[in-house]
């Protein structure tokens, strides 16, 4: 019984690390895309006539 619990905890820990890395990468990619699109909007602001 103890060995099964140890294996489950090890697999869960590995899965949590994998999800953590994936969410960090997705967060960085999203941030970069938002900065790029914001820069494009700011540069296009001069062309808008209100």
N, C-alpha and C positions, 0 to 999 in steps of 0.2 A: 504494500500500500504506500509506503513512504517513497519508494522509487518512482511510482506513477505520479505522485504529487510533485516530486522534484522535476520530472520531465515536463509536466504541464507548466510549472512555474518558469522553467527555462524557455519553453516555447513562447509563453506569454511575454516574457521580458524581451526576447528577440523581436517579436511582433511589435511591441511598443517602441522599441528603438527604430525599427523600420518606418513606422508611421510618423515618428518624430522627425526623421530625416526628410521624409516625403513632404511633410507640412512645412518644414523650414524652406525647402527648395521651392515649393509652390508659393509661399509667402514672398520670397525674394523675387521670383519671376513676376508675380502680380504687382509688387511694388515698382519694379523697373518699368513694366508696361504702363502703369498709372503715371509715373513721372514723365515718360516719353509722350503719352497722349496729352498730359497737362502742358508740357512745353509746346506742343503743336498748337494747342488752343490759345496759349498766351501769344504765340507768334502770329496767329491768325486774327487776334483781337484788333489789330491795327487796321484790318481791311473791312471791319464791320462798321456800317453807318447806321446810327440809330436816330 
